[in-house]
């Protein structure tokens, strides 16, 4: 099986709506987290595509705001977290360990429960890719709006356990800003320095920095590295106190980033 065909549709200020082209029918597509409908409809119309499915990771309006209009225009099936309030359309509610089958596209995704940013946040894993919404960003992670540090670290650990080549499709173009913080946490990390150079060049050329990969994130993302000694030491210096557990280290760097 070849690499899953995924492309970004930029939306709002810094969101990406991900468009997936089907393996069974080249004209059948799905989108992930459409915060607005218009840019999706423009792509569908310009390229003669049919929207068969919508995958939602969490309830925030910048990820679901276009669903009602898209369903009205296309009749697409909608999949989303069973534990969160979804838009007023027929939604196939999903929980961790479930499956999101998209037979008309020849695709199927495993559903991962990844709470922390929101209480019922889910991710979709399959075909060498993970669509993780606002749980994992490149070089960062989502704010803890509804969950705890313990929940978020467990969610990030679950994502980090995916195969290293897995491509990471997150919800926002935050990479360059996240790397500024990562450099402060780990100033001696050469992988971060190299990634900064690459992503700054991409943004200067108006190119997306995504997708990342799980393997790269484990080398550069401080929120996946709370068990590394240099990250713990940096967090303790910032806290001015000993941090006894990985959760305490994670919580400190998340609070640090919130005020960075």
Buried (B, 14 or more C-beta within 10 A) or exposed (E): EEEBEBEBBEBBEEBBBBBBBBBEBEEBBBBBBBBBBEBBBEBBEEEEBBBBBBBBBBBBEBBBBBBBBBBEBBEBBBBBBBBBEBBEBEBBBBEBEBEBBBEBBEBEBBBBBBBBBBBBBBBBBBBBBBBBBBBBBBBBBBBBEBBBBBBBBBBBBBBBEBEEEBBBBBBBBBBBBBBEBBBBBBEEBEEBBEBBEEBBEBBEEEEBBBBBBBBBBBBBBBBBBBEBEBBBBBBBEBBEEEBEEBBBBBBBBBBBBEEE
